[in-house]
Amino acid sequence: MIRLRRGRVLRIVEQRAGAVELAVEVEGHEARALAYPDLVGPVPVGSRVVLNTTAVALGLGTGGLHFVVAVEDGPDVDSPSRGRTMKLRYTPLQLQTEVVEETSGAREAMAGGESLAGTPVVWVPLHSLLGPVAAGAVAAGAKRVAYVMTDGAALPAALSRLAAALRSTDLLGVVVTAGQAFGGDLEAVNVFSGLLAASHVTGADVIVVGDGPGNTGTDTKWGTTAVASAMSLNAAAILLGRPVAALRISFADRRRRHRGVSHHSLTALRSVALAPVHVAIPALDDADQREAVWSALKDAALEDRHQLVEVTGHPALEALEGAGIEPESMGRGISEDPAFFLAGGAAGVLAGRMAARSAGWQPDAPTADPAG
């Protein structure tokens, strides 16, 4: 069941593309709420709103924030879209979108190319890795990075402050929302057409793919959205791209299953990725941490199935700093959990070097930094 409460908009706190953060009065208290104008129309100060308060009541990771379901006294609104494809299908909030598969020009571009032709496709198991991956790719020579947002976590692209910040710089060129995800620069029916659109319609030479903010985990091997999004690696291989995996690594996370190399990454690479993948391993200065990462990958027998490549991730962190972007994951920044961000940076640098070189690029050795 949805926990619904009525409230009143007190003021607008922040506006960004596709989202409006509000201060609302609800149940006698002031609280924060988020409205997506594409779903509910304009939300002026003083208006009466219906709020979904479920996450706050449960104290979930998305807690602290209500979501506007409807504006009670708002005007009638019509969709500006010319498309005929619905997203959030068969829900009260289903919306009309124009997907690339039906858009004039884009449709023809995609029909003429059913292959990624060796384009590097970096899978991120956690949304917060998008920043260092994109920055690393650009720092290593990529000309245009696209992000294909899958639909296992947040569905509105506008929820991602990170994607918005990256789009305001030259680190991320375009966002493609695939499946039920919506609100990107381009809409796609699924991850396959999303990847092809990123390549043939936007001209990206590096593609990052993964869920939006708010992954679900259950402390079980298979009950996580990260494992489901890893199917994108297979999609990349089927479309003749070059799959690259960004590892989820942390030495600040107290949860044993996520300390070192997360079980999400190990499960995905051991059991989900059916084609060989380039696995980017950050060159860590701490010898014990480096050994822990390599041991985890070897214990999972990943050397037998995939190409393990050790790469420096520092250029990504320098690029993020230069762009004025301070990434966070689980409330931790670069100084609190450097290995996490270096892992994303390593994958980006690896993909950027692939893109900047010939389609036949291969590392010199399984454990070699391509710069060496």
Protein Blocks (a to p, Z undefined) as FASTA:
>chain_A
ZZddddddfbdfbdcehiacddddeehiacdddddfklnopadehiacdddfklmmnopa
kgoiacdfbdfkbccdddfbfbfbdehihiakbccdddfklgghjlmmmmmocceghpac
dddfbfklmmmmmmmmmmnopabdcddddfkbcfblklpmmlmmmmmmmkbfbdcdehjb
ghiabdcfblmlmmmmmmmmnopabdcddddehiacehiaklcfklmmmmmmmmmmmnop
acdddddddfkbmbfklgojafklmmmmmmmmmbdcdddddddfblklmmmmmmmmmmno
mmmmmccddddfklmmmmmmmnopacdeehiafklmmmlmmmmmmmmmmmmmmmmmcfkb
ccfbfkbcfkZZ
